[in-house]
């Protein structure tokens, strides 16, 4: 896997490059701004991007804007976004195209090397990974008109683990239930969120998007 990193903090940028190299992940380029990120995208055709949400010059959402633009130029390009703060709207915007291959993690997760690298690999494989802290805060902020109120507590728990990027088997292991039970819960979730079967196969991503936008 070849990755391009966009991170303005020099120490973190170099640290990420060294960490990925130690995991046999090639870093094609490591840049500190959005313009250079898009330039590296064209020059290196990476398999995935690792991007800080806030980049120069204004440190607002330049990294996010560049990530969205990158996925416009290369549809489905896997992007793992890093942020110092919970900004669930950023995660929702990246998921908007329903294509998967998107991750949103707080920077504190980088210190948990195995989890971080696993998240990057899952995103590169087309999966969706949302930071558990984002999930926790979204649960606190649920509104009265939230369509997820149709779900049972267990179904919401399963959807939360889906949003974190866990597979059906991983969900079964964490909840200590059978794979068949997980499949049943997920079918119920799709039905209650009005996500009918489709040839695109992206209902899982759309369910997570509904979770973030509710």
Secondary structure, DSSP 8 states (H G I E B T S, - for coil): -EEEEE-S-HHHHHHHHHHHHHTT-EEEEEESBHHHHHHHHHHH--SEEEEES--BTTTSSHHHHHHHHHHHHSTT-EEEEEESS--HHHHHHHHTT----EEEEEGGGGGSHHHHHHHHHHHHTT-EEE-HHHHHHHHHT--TT-GGGGS-HHHHHHHHHHHTT--HHHHHHHHT--HHHHHHHHHHHHHHTT----TT--HHHHHHHHHHH-
